[in-house]
Amino acid sequence: MRAVVLAVLLALAALGSARAEEPAGGPPPVAAPMSWDERQAAECNAAIAGAEAAYDIPHGLLHSIAMVESGRPISALGDVRPWPWTINADGDGYFLQSKAAALAWMKLAFARGVRFTDVGCMQVNLQYHPHAFALLDEAFDPVANADYGARFLRELHDQAGGNWNVAVGWYHSQTPDLAQDYREKVAAVGAGIVRGIGGPEPLYQRALRRGTLRLALAHGGSIVLRIRQPSRSGNHETACQVAVMIGPLLNSPLRVNPCVPRREG
């Protein structure tokens, strides 16, 4: 009988010890499943982290470049992450919702005669890097896109005599002024400094102004701006309508009020 009582006491003691190890208030809450946008952005982040390690790039540097190149708000305007289905077509930024949508958009754009296109997490220019990818589908693959961006940055680093600062500027341009502006933008992102509209404008802010970004806010409502297609048909939001929708959400006002007619002469 004593043996049975002892066994019960030991079992109760073990149960109490296990409960004591649980955090106060019970077990930790189960993380909410990621949204579609969060899952898409995570593809860029994972690919970028792998490419940084593969090419021995300083931790966070390639990610900072990607934030400048393809970053867009995910759950809120301040939650900017690299986006894999990003297209810069002749200076206009487009953030599509899926790989299939990005491929379809690109085919229409080529048929329309778009000349210069940057694509994917690292915004690789297809005209300046014609041999980067075997197929357009590969160009939008986050792993292939990040790998080429990392390899290109490593090559620039070697050409610059081992200077990462120079390599970062060259990733954008070898024109001194443009390279310097780009280095400052990447440095600001890496330091966690949020630039307003007044600074060098990120692609996603330009897209917001022009109505080419679809943005859903997880906290405090949502904005849905229809992605423009490379076609002249159909109705699109005017610059004034876009400004009215997003103006109150920006940290700093737009430099130009598109609702005020410009004077001639």
C-alpha positions as CSV (number, residue, x, y, z in Angstrom):
1,M,0.0,0.0,0.0
2,R,2.8,2.4,0.8
3,A,4.4,1.6,-2.5
4,V,1.1,2.6,-4.3
5,V,0.9,5.8,-2.3
6,L,4.5,6.7,-3.1
7,A,3.9,6.1,-6.8
8,V,0.9,8.4,-6.8
9,L,2.8,11.1,-4.9
10,L,5.7,10.9,-7.4
11,A,3.3,11.1,-10.3
12,L,1.6,14.2,-8.8
13,A,5.0,15.8,-8.2
14,A,6.0,15.2,-11.8
15,L,2.8,16.7,-13.1
16,G,3.2,19.7,-10.9
17,S,6.8,20.2,-12.2
18,A,5.6,20.0,-15.8
19,R,2.9,22.6,-15.1
20,A,5.5,24.9,-13.4
21,E,7.5,25.0,-16.5
22,E,4.6,26.4,-18.5
23,P,4.7,30.2,-18.8
24,A,2.3,32.2,-16.6
25,G,-1.2,32.3,-18.0
26,G,-1.0,28.9,-19.6
27,P,0.6,27.6,-22.8
28,P,1.9,30.2,-25.3
29,P,-0.7,31.3,-27.9
30,V,-0.7,29.6,-31.3
31,A,0.7,31.9,-34.0
32,A,-2.0,33.0,-36.5
33,P,-1.5,31.5,-40.0
34,M,0.3,33.9,-42.4
35,S,-1.8,35.8,-44.9
36,W,-1.2,35.4,-48.7
37,D,0.9,38.5,-48.8
38,E,3.0,37.4,-45.9
39,R,3.7,34.0,-47.5
40,Q,4.7,35.7,-50.8
41,A,7.0,38.1,-49.1
42,A,8.5,35.2,-47.0
43,E,9.6,33.6,-50.3
44,C,11.8,36.6,-51.0
45,N,13.2,36.7,-47.5
46,A,14.1,33.0,-47.5
47,A,15.7,33.2,-50.9
48,I,17.7,36.4,-50.0
49,A,19.0,34.8,-46.8
50,G,20.2,31.8,-48.7
51,A,21.9,33.8,-51.4
52,E,23.7,36.0,-48.8
53,A,25.1,32.9,-47.2
54,A,26.0,31.3,-50.5
55,Y,28.0,34.3,-51.8
56,D,29.4,35.4,-48.4
57,I,27.7,38.7,-48.5
58,P,27.5,40.7,-45.2
59,H,24.4,39.8,-43.3
60,G,21.5,42.0,-44.1
61,L,23.1,43.8,-47.0
62,L,21.3,41.9,-49.8
63,H,18.0,42.2,-47.9
64,S,18.5,46.0,-47.6
65,I,19.0,46.3,-51.3
66,A,15.9,44.1,-51.9
67,M,13.9,46.4,-49.6
68,V,14.9,49.4,-51.8
69,E,14.3,47.5,-55.0
70,S,11.1,45.6,-54.5
71,G,9.9,46.5,-50.9
72,R,6.2,47.1,-50.5
73,P,3.8,47.4,-47.5
74,I,2.3,44.1,-46.5
75,S,0.1,44.4,-43.4
76,A,0.5,48.2,-42.9
77,L,2.2,51.1,-44.5
78,G,5.1,50.7,-42.1
79,D,5.5,47.0,-42.7
80,V,7.6,47.0,-45.9
81,R,9.0,43.7,-47.2
82,P,10.6,42.6,-50.5
83,W,7.9,41.4,-52.9
84,P,8.6,38.7,-55.5
85,W,6.1,39.7,-58.1
86,T,7.4,43.2,-58.6
87,I,7.9,44.8,-62.0
88,N,9.5,48.1,-62.9
89,A,8.5,48.8,-66.5
90,D,10.0,51.9,-68.1
91,G,10.0,53.6,-64.7
92,D,6.5,52.5,-63.6
93,G,6.3,50.2,-60.6
94,Y,3.8,47.3,-60.5
95,F,3.2,45.0,-57.6
96,L,1.2,42.0,-58.8
97,Q,-0.5,39.5,-56.5
98,S,1.0,36.2,-57.9
99,K,3.6,34.8,-60.2
100,A,1.0,33.9,-62.7
101,A,-0.3,37.5,-62.8
102,A,3.3,38.8,-63.1
103,L,4.0,36.5,-66.1
104,A,0.8,37.4,-67.8
105,W,1.4,41.1,-67.3
106,M,5.0,40.8,-68.7
107,K,3.8,39.1,-71.8
108,L,1.3,41.9,-72.5
109,A,3.9,44.5,-71.7
110,F,6.4,43.0,-74.2
111,A,3.6,42.9,-76.9
112,R,3.0,46.6,-76.2
113,G,6.6,47.5,-76.6
114,V,7.9,48.1,-73.1
115,R,11.7,48.7,-73.4
116,F,13.2,48.3,-70.0
117,T,12.0,45.9,-67.2
118,D,13.3,45.1,-63.8
119,V,11.7,42.0,-62.2
120,G,11.5,40.1,-59.0
121,C,12.9,40.4,-55.4
122,M,16.2,41.9,-56.6
123,Q,14.8,43.8,-59.6
124,V,17.1,42.3,-62.1
125,N,17.0,44.2,-65.4
126,L,16.2,41.8,-68.2
127,Q,17.7,44.0,-70.9
128,Y,21.0,44.7,-69.2
129,H,21.3,41.1,-68.1
130,P,20.0,39.1,-71.0
131,H,21.7,35.9,-70.0
132,A,20.7,36.0,-66.3
133,F,17.7,33.6,-66.8
134,A,16.9,30.9,-69.3
135,L,13.2,31.7,-69.2
136,L,10.9,34.5,-68.0
137,D,9.4,32.0,-65.5
138,E,12.9,31.6,-64.0
139,A,13.3,35.4,-63.7
140,F,10.3,35.4,-61.3
141,D,11.5,32.5,-59.3
142,P,12.6,34.0,-55.9
143,V,15.5,31.7,-55.4
144,A,16.9,32.2,-59.0
145,N,16.3,35.9,-58.8
146,A,18.0,36.4,-55.4
147,D,20.9,34.1,-56.5
148,Y,21.6,36.2,-59.6
149,G,21.3,39.5,-57.6
150,A,23.8,38.1,-55.0
151,R,26.2,36.8,-57.7
152,F,26.1,40.2,-59.5
153,L,26.7,42.1,-56.2
154,R,29.7,39.8,-55.4
155,E,31.1,40.4,-58.9
156,L,30.8,44.2,-58.4
157,H,32.5,43.8,-55.0
158,D,35.4,42.1,-56.6
159,Q,35.6,44.7,-59.4
160,A,35.6,47.4,-56.7
161,G,38.7,45.9,-55.0
162,G,36.7,44.4,-52.1
163,N,34.7,47.6,-51.3
164,W,31.1,46.8,-50.5
165,N,30.1,50.5,-50.4
166,V,31.2,51.0,-54.0
167,A,29.5,47.7,-55.0
168,V,26.2,48.7,-53.5
169,G,26.2,51.9,-55.5
170,W,27.1,50.1,-58.7
171,Y,24.3,47.7,-58.2
172,H,22.1,50.5,-59.3
173,S,24.3,52.6,-61.5
174,Q,28.0,53.5,-62.2
175,T,27.0,57.2,-62.6
176,P,28.6,58.7,-59.5
177,D,25.6,60.8,-58.4
178,L,23.1,58.1,-58.9
179,A,25.3,55.5,-57.2
180,Q,25.7,57.8,-54.2
181,D,22.0,58.5,-53.9
182,Y,21.4,54.7,-54.0
183,R,24.0,53.9,-51.4
184,E,22.4,56.4,-49.0
185,K,19.0,54.9,-49.6
186,V,20.3,51.4,-48.9
187,A,22.1,52.6,-45.8
188,A,18.9,54.3,-44.6
189,V,17.0,51.1,-45.0
190,G,19.7,49.0,-43.3
191,A,19.7,51.5,-40.3
192,G,15.9,51.3,-40.0
193,I,15.4,54.9,-41.0
194,V,12.0,55.4,-42.7
195,R,12.2,57.9,-45.5
196,G,9.3,60.0,-46.4
197,I,8.1,61.1,-49.9
198,G,10.6,64.0,-49.8
199,G,13.6,61.6,-50.1
200,P,14.7,59.4,-52.9
201,E,11.4,57.8,-53.7
202,P,11.1,54.0,-53.2
203,L,9.4,52.1,-56.0
204,Y,6.3,51.2,-53.9
205,Q,5.7,54.9,-53.0
206,R,5.9,55.8,-56.7
207,A,3.4,53.0,-57.4
208,L,1.1,54.3,-54.7
209,R,1.1,57.7,-56.3
210,R,0.4,56.3,-59.7
211,G,-2.3,53.8,-58.6
212,T,-0.4,50.6,-59.5
213,L,-0.2,49.0,-56.0
214,R,-2.8,46.8,-54.5
215,L,-2.5,47.2,-50.7
216,A,-4.6,45.6,-48.0
217,L,-4.1,46.9,-44.4
218,A,-4.4,44.3,-41.7
219,H,-4.9,47.0,-39.0
220,G,-7.3,49.8,-39.6
221,G,-9.1,49.0,-42.8
222,S,-7.9,48.4,-46.3
223,I,-7.1,50.1,-49.6
224,V,-7.5,48.3,-52.9
225,L,-6.0,50.0,-55.9
226,R,-6.6,48.1,-59.1
227,I,-3.3,47.0,-60.7
228,R,-3.0,48.8,-64.0
229,Q,-2.7,46.4,-67.0
230,P,-0.4,47.3,-70.0
231,S,-3.4,48.3,-72.0
232,R,-4.8,51.7,-72.9
233,S,-8.4,50.4,-72.6
234,G,-10.5,50.6,-69.4
235,N,-10.8,53.1,-66.6
236,H,-8.2,53.7,-63.9
237,E,-8.0,55.8,-60.8
238,T,-6.8,59.4,-61.5
239,A,-3.8,60.8,-59.6
240,C,-6.2,62.9,-57.7
241,Q,-8.3,59.9,-56.6
242,V,-5.2,58.0,-55.5
243,A,-4.0,61.0,-53.5
244,V,-7.3,61.3,-51.7
245,M,-7.3,57.6,-50.8
246,I,-3.7,57.3,-49.5
247,G,-2.7,60.9,-48.6
248,P,-3.9,60.7,-45.0
249,L,-1.9,57.5,-44.5
250,L,1.5,58.8,-45.5
251,N,4.0,60.0,-43.0
252,S,4.7,63.1,-45.0
253,P,2.6,64.9,-47.6
254,L,3.0,64.4,-51.4
255,R,5.3,66.9,-52.9
256,V,2.8,67.8,-55.7
257,N,-0.9,68.1,-55.2
258,P,-2.4,66.3,-58.2
259,C,-5.8,67.7,-57.5
260,V,-4.7,71.2,-58.3
261,P,-4.6,72.0,-62.1
262,R,-1.2,73.2,-63.3
263,R,-0.9,76.7,-64.8
264,E,0.2,76.9,-68.4
265,G,2.9,79.4,-69.3
